[in-house]
Amino acid sequence: MSFAAEVKKELTGRIVSDDAAKPELAALLQMNGVTTLGFEQEVRVQTDNPAIARRIYTLIRQSYPKAEVDVAVKQQFALSEHKVLTVILHTEVQEILDDLGVDPFGIDQSVPAWLLNTEDKRAAFLRGAFLAAGSVNSPEKSNYHLEISTGQEGLAEQLLGLINDFLMPVKMIARSKHYVLYIKRSDKIVEFLKLIGATETMLRFEDIRLAKDMRNSANRMMNADMANLQKVADAANAQVQVILTIQSEIGDLDELPAKLADFARVRLEHPDASLTEVGNYLEISKSGANHRMRKLKELAKQIEDGTFDADKL
């Protein structure tokens, strides 16, 4: 089961108040789309998700207990296990559609203000929208991404405003005749999941995210340490080669001034040490060690250029 499916499974198991039931149902019907058929004008809502079908059925029964509603299951193709579920509303059709502000023809895309006049109702509407047309990546993946998609521009704009009301950085793009609202920041995805009531999956998302961030941080630190060690090793090797060049030319490091000779011998004795560590062995400062190393480099360069004069040591 995908992480998005786990979120929806949790959400469809939530018990909601009567005030929250209608906004969630309105969003589910708006986002799924409804069709009206027959002389009696039955309303049909199709989905391939059994949990969503049950949720729509349950919310209708909760909000409109006198309405006649059932669920039909149809195999989509012969010999296929894939099934399409249709929630069918038989009675009180126009009253319910008008109450929820659902237009089967998609002409009027506005949601009645009374369905969104409290924070709980707005959260419930967003929950219904996510259940109908939302998805979220597993926090194990490299990129964090939550989105809700709809073919109705007016509805997309309204959802954008609702999410912005909760101070979440949501963006909208047009994609293949659909309008997609998406959130990329992991902390805001956590906030959104909490807002719509997916508490358990939100906590699991947060646990996985934090563990992954800690692993990534540890890896970055280890890589930085390895890079620093490599830099120290490369610098130490270059310094050793400078001293060996001088030693090859003059034969004995004792020919150098005493301070340079002492430094050169310690550098050769500790070929893997950093320059600071070499200075510590000699009880001199880092700047003192740098100064002596620069002098040795100058001598090595004179040897390479052919301008070295041993009499001037």
Residue pairs with C-beta under 8 A, 6 or more apart in sequence:
1 9
2 138
3 136
3 137
3 138
3 139
3 201
3 205
4 134
4 135
4 136
4 137
6 201
7 130
7 136
7 193
7 198
7 201
8 49
8 51
8 52
8 130
8 131
8 134
9 51
10 197
10 198
10 199
10 200
10 201
11 55
11 127
11 130
11 131
11 196
11 197
11 198
12 51
12 52
12 54
12 55
12 131
14 127
14 197
16 24
16 59
16 62
16 124
17 120
18 62
18 63
19 118
19 120
19 121
19 124
20 120
20 121
20 123
20 124
21 59
21 62
21 63
21 124
22 59
22 63
22 99
22 100
22 115
23 115
23 116
23 121
23 122
23 124
23 125
23 128
24 59
24 124
24 125
24 127
24 128
24 131
25 56
25 59
25 60
25 63
25 100
25 128
26 100
26 101
26 102
26 111
26 112
26 115
26 125
26 128
27 124
27 125
27 126
27 127
27 128
27 129
27 131
27 132
28 45
28 52
28 55
28 56
28 59
28 128
28 131
28 132
29 45
29 56
29 100
29 102
30 102
30 109
30 111
30 129
30 132
30 150
30 152
30 155
31 128
31 129
31 132
31 133
31 148
31 150
31 155
32 45
32 46
32 47
32 52
32 56
32 132
32 133
33 45
33 106
34 43
34 44
34 45
34 97
34 102
34 104
35 43
35 44
35 104
36 42
36 43
36 44
36 93
36 104
37 44
40 90
40 93
41 93
41 94
42 88
42 89
42 90
42 93
43 88
43 89
43 93
43 96
43 97
43 104
44 86
44 87
44 88
44 89
45 53
45 56
45 86
45 87
45 89
46 84
46 85
46 86
47 53
47 56
47 84
47 85
47 87
48 76
48 82
48 83
48 84
48 85
49 85
50 83
50 85
52 131
52 132
53 71
53 85
53 86
53 87
54 71
55 131
56 87
57 69
57 70
57 71
57 87
60 67
60 69
60 87
60 89
60 96
61 67
61 69
64 92
64 96
66 91
66 92
67 89
67 90
67 91
67 92
67 96
68 89
68 90
68 91
69 87
69 88
69 89
69 90
70 87
70 88
70 90
71 85
71 86
71 87
71 88
72 85
72 86
72 88
73 83
73 84
73 85
73 86
74 83
74 84
74 85
74 86
75 81
75 82
75 83
75 84
76 82
76 83
76 84
89 96
96 102
97 103
97 104
100 112
100 115
101 108
101 110
101 111
101 112
101 115
103 109
106 151
106 152
109 152
109 153
109 154
109 155
109 158
110 154
110 158
111 125
111 155
111 158
115 121
115 125
116 122
116 125
116 162
122 162
122 165
122 166
123 195
123 196
123 197
125 162
126 159
126 162
126 163
126 192
126 195
126 196
127 196
127 197
129 148
129 150
129 159
130 148
130 196
133 148
133 149
133 150
134 146
134 147
134 148
134 149
135 146
135 147
136 145
136 146
136 147
136 189
136 193
136 205
137 143
137 144
137 145
137 146
138 208
139 186
139 204
139 205
139 208
139 209
139 212
140 208
140 212
143 184
144 184
144 185
144 186
144 189
144 209
145 182
145 183
145 184
145 189
146 182
146 183
146 189
146 192
146 193
147 180
147 181
147 182
147 183
148 159
148 180
148 181
148 182
149 175
149 178
149 179
149 180
149 181
150 156
150 159
150 178
150 179
151 177
151 178
151 179
152 179
153 179
156 172
156 179
156 181
157 172
159 181
160 170
160 172
160 181
163 170
163 181
163 183
163 192
164 170
166 191
166 192
166 195
168 183
168 188
168 191
168 192
169 183
169 185
169 188
170 181
170 182
170 183
171 181
171 182
171 183
171 184
172 179
172 180
172 181
172 182
173 179
173 180
173 182
174 180
183 189
183 192
186 209
189 205
190 202
190 205
190 206
190 209
193 199
193 201
193 202
193 205
194 202
232 274
233 272
235 274
235 275
236 267
236 271
236 272
236 273
236 274
236 275
237 271
239 267
239 275
239 293
239 296
240 267
240 268
240 271
242 293
242 296
242 297
242 300
243 253
243 264
243 267
243 268
243 296
243 300
244 268
245 300
245 303
245 304
246 253
246 256
246 264
246 296
246 299
246 300
246 303
247 253
247 264
249 303
249 308
249 310
250 256
250 310
250 313
253 261
253 264
253 265
254 261
255 261
255 310
255 313
256 264
256 313
257 313
259 292
260 292
260 295
260 296
262 282
263 278
263 282
263 289
263 292
263 293
263 296
264 296
266 278
266 281
266 282
267 278
267 293
270 277
270 278
270 281
273 281
275 286
275 289
275 290
275 293
276 286
276 289
278 289
279 285
279 286
279 288
279 289
282 289
284 292
299 308
302 308
302 309
